[in-house]
Every structure is written in structure tokens, then in C-alpha cells.
Amino acid sequence: MTKITIKPATGTWSVRSDDGVIVESRNALSLVEGDRPFVVYFPREDIAMALFERTQTTTHCPHKGDAAYYSYVGQSGTITDVAWTYENVINEDAKAIEGHLAFYAGKVTVEQI
């Protein structure tokens, strides 16, 4: 099984779109899965969820479970399936990210500020 490591993401992390900063958090988590680059997961309480709509898209990860997707709906338009979340994590090593959202860096900018 692939090793999953989760730790607090140091400092403040943000997500930016053409509309500006859409998420900012000092409570983000960094997940490393095997030899893949780390992914930052943001707690929902730090996200203006009113700006996000759940989509029909789902995927399955054999290490974390089923992912649900969200689109950002902002002033400059909609960014489809920009974020994903695992609501029922199947691996105890990954439970900390349950309910958090991660964002596709190719669709928005995810950075430490």
C-alpha cells in the first residue's frame, strides 16, 4: 500500500483565481502520497463554500476512497471541477483530510503567502 503522510502546511496558504484570493488558511494540511508531490488540503471552515457548487463528477482513489468535486462560481465565470474532497476516507492514515478541499493548481494558483 502507498504510504500517506499528512502534516500541517506551514504558514498561510491561499488559492487565487482571476477574481483574486478565493481561499486563505493558516489551518491547511499537506498530504504526501508515496513519491508524488505534496497536495494542500483546506478545511471547509476557511472556504467561502457559498461560492462553490458540487458537481456530478466523482473519482475513486484506492488509498483514500471516493472523491466528490466542486466548481467555483465567481464574477469572472465558473471554474468547473476546480476542487475535490474525500468525505469518507477509507485509510486511517488519511483521515485528517476528510471533508477538506484540495484545488487543481492548473486551474487556480495554490501558494504559500
Buried (B, 14 or more C-beta within 10 A) or exposed (E): EEEBEBEEBEEEBBBBBEBEEBBBBEBBBBBBBEEEEBBBBBBEEBBEEEBBEEBEEEEEBEBBBBBBBBBBBBEEEEBBBBBBBBEEBBBEBBBBBBBBBBBBEEBBEBEEE
